[in-house]
């Protein structure tokens, strides 16, 4: 009996700490990874059967370089051909120091194709989520006013007159509303079509028009549908009153065609500063000159 008791004590002394160590080892660290990509050759972000996607390429790179099975969760979907100056995804890893070793970024970029680039890896809290923790996203859409073969994959060439003042008045109408069903792809799995638009504006350069829009969230195909409908207003195909009625109709069939994907860029994603570990502010993306850029 005494021998059995001693054996049980032995197990508790030597094996219980091992169980604790194993449990600690299994706890993973969460990271945000920022990337840029040219979307021309990809079927968007999300993994799809028999398609080459950004997520598929990135997951393969992360798993190979870090020698563990990794699946990244993106800040949202992007359509085929859409680009991102800034895109964020989160992933969990057994390694606890990925953010400290800048050589990891170099190794990933050597492994990735030339049209995808990692710009930063940052340790975040375990509850941080690339999609649901985001407080705003910013897109830009580029319309070229001249035929330029070097802009073919990154802008929409439109010949003829476009009234930018009319389109900016359309922006003011747009910001009065929050239900954008008319600009959403049909049969999506979202629970609501409500979005808060913080800003929307058209600006002009010598050779292009640039539309910038910032909101808390975007619906599938929303920005491209807005741009397509606004250009209808800018070219006189519809009036501003008709533009507003399209929004009120909550009917995608009433809106204009979607602008081509090649002119659309995701340019910024904003997060609450307190989800980033190491006390530095990584809440803004590394591509912007906004607060937080010194952390990158």
Buried (B, 14 or more C-beta within 10 A) or exposed (E): EEEEEEEEEEEEEEEEEEEEEEEEEEEBBBBBBBBBBBBBBBBBBBBEEEEEBBBBBBBEBBBEBBEEEBEBBBBBBBBBBBBBBBBBBBBBBBBEEBBEEEEBBEBBBEBBBEBBBBBBBBBBEEEBBBBEBBEBBBBBBBBBBEEEEEBEBBBBBBEEEBBBEBBBBBBEBBBEBBBBBBBBBEEEEEEEBBBEBBEBBBEEEEEBBBBBBBBBBBBBBBBBBBBBBBBBBBBEEBEBEEBBEBBEEBEBEBBBEBBBBBBBBBBBBBBEBEBBBEEEBBBBBBBBEEEBBEBB
